[in-house]
């Protein structure tokens, strides 16, 4: 359905769960039993009222994870939250929620594990005598600026630790809440200790509201990018995921807009639907885009050797085959047009204050 005035496709009416990214809550593959609801009248279907988000304390013993995947561009990551209220239907992190006993579906969006000691754990890691400073990326799994951050402020506390130790950090987010911490980003950027990657998937608000229901709008993300750039904070476009049949045609416009907003570089990743994400995304497509669902899924399969998911290093994020090649060519052409080739210096590691880290324990 389209708005006659704007020409933009309008969202279809959805059930009560429309504020979430999925209506599914698939069984946890690690559990032999599950709790179900029985209807006394023997109904086959029932409507569940939207459940509020729950914040659950995670008594984590560490926060920094070594990344062994060779194709993600980071050596270490840290995630102050597990699960993500953003509710992106395609999110590759959904299956990890099963490790904590939850479903990758609705549970991933409404049961958020909070590592309240994140900053303390980070400091302990940086104080280890054998630690060699390398960039640590926040949000390697879930967004560190998701709605929970407004309440718990764990990301800001971790940034304060990075600044105190003069340690390099990378940020991946799609939330404008990052601007709250602009004071810290200014200081970190002056020392070449931070790089921000802002994820923009679509600039069509009708699609964004359905696919990423609790995120900042595309226009807001561009404004966030511009404010970061004006403050001297290195910010980069992450166009991910590119989904054939949904947002692939937006590539030139997104790349152009990001360049105009002050982004230093642009990268892209093709969608891949591993594990339970395949059923979650397929159901989401049928609910919101029934006229093109089969075509979109068929095109995704074309880019991953006939499957929806792909775990092969070096191929899983770029895809293969003629369709993947044409999408990649469109991106490269757009990037070459709007982003002049230049060398981006690596983040500084020589400023790391190891002695200060040991002394902090005295106070």
C-alpha positions in Angstrom: 0.0 0.0 0.0 1.4 3.4 -0.9 0.7 6.9 0.4 -0.9 8.8 -2.5 0.9 12.0 -1.4 4.4 10.7 -0.7 4.5 7.7 -3.0 6.3 5.7 -0.3 5.0 2.3 0.5 3.2 2.2 3.8 3.4 -0.5 6.5 0.7 -3.2 6.4 -1.4 -3.6 9.6 0.2 -6.1 11.9 -0.8 -7.9 15.1 -0.1 -6.7 18.6 3.6 -7.7 18.4 4.3 -5.2 15.7 6.7 -3.3 17.9 9.0 -6.4 17.8 11.1 -7.6 14.9 9.6 -11.1 14.8 6.4 -12.9 15.9 8.3 -16.2 16.4 9.8 -17.7 19.5 11.4 -20.9 18.2 12.4 -23.7 20.5 15.9 -23.5 22.0 17.9 -26.2 20.3 19.8 -26.9 23.5 16.8 -27.7 25.7 15.1 -31.1 25.7 12.0 -29.6 27.3 10.0 -26.4 26.8 7.2 -24.6 28.5 4.0 -24.3 26.5 0.6 -22.8 27.0 -2.5 -25.0 26.9 -5.8 -23.5 25.9 -8.8 -25.0 27.8 -11.0 -24.6 24.7 -8.5 -26.5 22.5 -7.6 -23.5 20.3 -4.9 -24.0 17.7 -3.9 -20.4 17.7 -3.9 -17.7 20.4 -2.9 -14.1 20.6 -0.2 -13.1 23.0 -0.1 -9.5 24.4 3.3 -7.9 23.8 5.6 -8.7 26.8 7.7 -5.9 28.2 11.5 -6.0 27.9 13.2 -7.7 30.9 16.8 -6.8 31.9 18.6 -9.7 33.5 21.9 -9.5 35.3 24.7 -11.5 33.7 27.4 -12.3 36.2 30.0 -12.4 33.6 33.6 -13.2 34.6 35.2 -11.6 31.5 34.2 -9.0 28.8 36.9 -9.1 26.1 36.6 -11.9 23.6 39.2 -13.0 21.1 37.8 -13.1 17.6 39.1 -16.1 15.7 37.1 -15.6 12.5 39.6 -14.3 9.9 37.1 -12.3 7.8 35.4 -9.9 10.3 38.2 -7.3 10.6 38.7 -7.3 14.3 41.0 -9.1 16.8 38.9 -8.6 20.0 35.3 -7.7 20.8 33.3 -6.8 23.9 29.6 -6.8 24.3 28.1 -5.2 27.4 24.6 -6.6 26.5 23.5 -10.0 25.1 20.2 -10.0 23.2 19.1 -6.8 21.5 15.9 -4.8 21.7 16.4 -3.3 18.2 14.7 -6.4 16.9 16.3 -6.6 13.4 14.6 -9.5 11.6 17.9 -10.6 9.9 20.3 -10.3 12.9 23.0 -12.9 12.7 23.5 -12.7 16.5 20.0 -14.2 17.3 21.2 -17.9 17.5 23.7 -17.0 20.3 20.8 -16.3 22.7 20.3 -20.1 22.9 23.5 -20.4 24.8 21.8 -18.6 27.7 18.7 -20.7 27.6 16.5 -18.4 25.5 14.9 -18.5 22.1 16.6 -16.7 19.2 13.1 -15.2 18.4 11.1 -12.9 20.6 13.3 -13.8 23.6 16.3 -12.3 21.9 14.5 -8.9 21.8 12.8 -8.9 25.2 15.2 -10.8 27.5 18.3 -8.6 27.6 21.3 -9.9 29.6 23.2 -7.0 31.2 26.8 -7.2 32.2 26.7 -4.7 35.0 30.4 -5.1 35.7 31.5 -4.5 32.1 33.8 -1.6 32.9 35.4 -3.3 35.8 36.0 -6.4 33.8 37.5 -4.3 31.0 39.8 -2.6 33.4 41.0 -6.0 34.8 41.8 -7.1 31.3 43.8 -4.0 30.4 45.7 -4.3 33.7 46.9 -7.8 32.9 50.8 -7.8 32.7 50.8 -9.7 29.4 48.1 -7.6 27.6 49.3 -6.1 24.3 47.0 -3.3 23.2 45.0 -4.0 20.0 41.7 -2.4 19.1 38.7 -3.8 20.9 35.4 -3.5 19.1 32.2 -2.8 21.0 29.1 -4.4 19.4 30.8 -7.3 17.6 27.6 -9.3 18.5 24.9 -6.9 19.7 24.5 -3.1 19.6 26.2 -1.4 22.6 23.9 1.6 22.1 20.6 -0.4 22.1 17.8 1.0 24.4 19.2 -0.6 27.5 22.2 1.7 27.3 20.0 4.7 28.3 19.4 3.0 31.7 22.6 1.2 32.4 25.3 3.4 30.7 27.7 0.5 30.4 29.1 1.6 27.1 29.9 5.1 28.4 31.7 3.5 31.5 33.8 1.3 29.2 34.7 4.3 27.0 35.9 6.1 30.1 38.2 3.1 30.8 39.5 3.1 27.2 40.3 6.8 27.5 42.0 6.5 30.9 44.2 3.7 29.6 44.8 5.4 26.2 43.6 2.1 24.6 42.1 2.0 21.0 38.5 1.1 20.5 36.0 0.6 17.7 32.3 1.1 17.8 29.6 -0.5 15.6 26.1 0.9 16.1 22.9 2.0 14.3 21.6 4.1 17.2 21.9 7.9 17.6 22.4 7.5 21.3 26.1 7.5 20.5 25.9 11.3 20.4 25.3 11.3 24.2 29.0 10.4 24.6 30.3 12.9 22.1 32.6 14.4 24.8 34.5 11.2 25.2 34.6 10.5 21.5 36.2 13.9 20.9 39.0 13.1 23.4 39.6 9.7 22.0 39.7 10.9 18.4 42.2 13.6 19.2 44.5 10.7 20.3 43.6 8.5 17.3 42.1 6.0 19.6 38.6 5.5 18.1 36.8 4.7 14.9 33.0 4.5 14.6 31.1 2.4 12.1 27.5 3.5 11.6 25.3 0.9 10.1 22.7 2.1 7.6 20.6 -0.6 5.9 17.9 1.5 4.3 16.8 5.1 3.9 13.2 4.1 3.3 11.4 4.7 6.5 8.5 2.3 5.7 11.1 -0.6 5.3 13.1 0.5 8.4 10.1 0.5 10.6 9.3 -3.1 9.7 12.8 -4.5 9.5 14.5 -2.7 12.3 11.6 -1.6 14.5 13.4 -0.1 17.5 16.3 1.7 15.8 17.0 5.2 14.7 15.6 6.2 11.3 17.9 6.4 8.3 17.7 10.2 8.3 18.6 10.3 12.0 21.6 8.0 11.4 22.9 10.3 8.6 22.5 13.3 11.0 24.4 11.3 13.7 27.1 10.6 11.2 27.3 14.3 10.3 27.6 15.4 13.9 30.3 12.9 14.6 32.3 14.0 11.6 31.9 17.7 12.4 33.3 16.9 15.9 36.4 15.3 14.4 35.4 11.7 15.1 36.3 9.3 12.4 33.0 7.7 11.2 32.5 5.1 8.5 29.5 3.7 6.7 28.7 0.0 7.2 26.0 -0.9 4.7 24.9 -4.2 6.2 23.2 -6.4 5.4 22.4 -5.9 1.7 19.3 -7.9 0.9 18.6 -8.6 -2.8 15.0 -7.6 -3.6 14.6 -5.4 -0.5 17.4 -2.8 -0.2 20.1 -3.6 -2.8 18.8 -0.9 -5.2 19.5 1.7 -2.4 23.2 1.1 -2.5 24.2 4.2 -4.6 21.9 6.5 -2.7 23.1 5.3 0.8 26.8 5.6 -0.2 26.2 9.1 -1.6 24.4 10.3 1.4 27.0 8.9 3.8 29.7 10.6 1.9 27.9 13.9 2.0 27.4 13.4 5.8 31.2 13.1 6.3 31.9 9.4 6.4 35.5 8.5 5.7 34.9 5.1 4.1 32.3 2.6 3.2 31.9 -1.2 3.5 29.1 -3.6 2.8 28.1 -7.2 3.7 25.6 -9.4 2.0 22.8 -10.9 4.1 23.2 -14.5 5.4 20.6 -16.3 7.4 22.2 -18.9 9.6 20.4 -21.3 12.0 17.1 -20.1 13.3 17.4 -16.8 11.6 16.4 -18.4 8.3 12.9 -19.3 9.6 12.6 -16.0 11.5 13.4 -13.9 8.5 11.3 -16.0 6.1 8.3 -15.7 8.4 8.9 -11.9 8.6 9.0 -11.7 4.8 5.7 -13.6 4.5 4.1 -11.3 7.0 5.3 -8.0 5.6 6.1 -8.6 2.0 4.0 -11.7 0.9 4.1 -10.5 -2.7 7.9 -10.8 -3.0 8.9 -13.2 -0.2 9.6 -16.2 -2.4 11.6 -14.1 -4.8 13.7 -12.5 -2.1 14.5 -15.9 -0.5 15.3 -17.4 -3.9 17.8 -14.5 -4.6 19.4 -14.9 -1.2 19.9 -18.6 -2.1 21.5 -17.6 -5.4 24.2 -15.7 -3.6 25.0 -18.5 -1.1 25.3 -21.6 -3.2 21.7 -22.6 -3.0 21.3 -22.1 0.8 20.1 -19.2 3.0 23.0 -19.5 5.4 26.7 -19.6 4.8 29.5 -20.2 7.3 32.4 -20.4 4.9 35.1 -17.9 5.8 35.9 -15.5 3.0 32.6 -16.1 1.2 29.8 -15.9 3.8 29.8 -12.1 3.8 30.4 -11.4 0.2 28.4 -14.2 -1.4 29.1 -15.8 -4.8 27.5 -16.2 -8.2 26.3 -13.6 -10.8 23.8 -11.9 -8.5 26.3 -11.4 -5.7 28.9 -10.1 -8.2 26.5 -7.6 -9.6 25.6 -6.3 -6.2 29.2 -6.0 -5.3 30.0 -4.2 -8.5 27.3 -1.7 -7.8 28.7 -1.0 -4.4 32.3 -0.7 -5.6 31.2 1.6 -8.4 29.3 3.8 -5.9 32.2 3.8 -3.4 34.7 4.7 -6.0 32.5 7.6 -7.1 31.8 9.1 -3.7 34.8 8.1 -1.6 38.2 9.2 -2.9 40.9 6.5 -2.4 43.1 7.3 0.5 45.0 5.6 3.3 43.3 5.5 6.7 45.9 5.2 9.4 45.5 2.4 12.0 44.4 3.3 15.5 47.2 4.2 17.9 48.5 1.5 20.2 51.7 3.1 21.4 49.9 5.5 23.8 48.7 2.6 26.1 49.4 3.5 29.7 50.3 0.2 31.2 51.8 1.6 34.5 48.6 3.6 35.2 46.6 0.4 34.9 48.6 -1.3 37.7 48.5 1.8 39.9 44.7 2.1 39.8 44.4 -0.9 42.1 46.0 1.1 44.9 43.0 3.6 45.2 
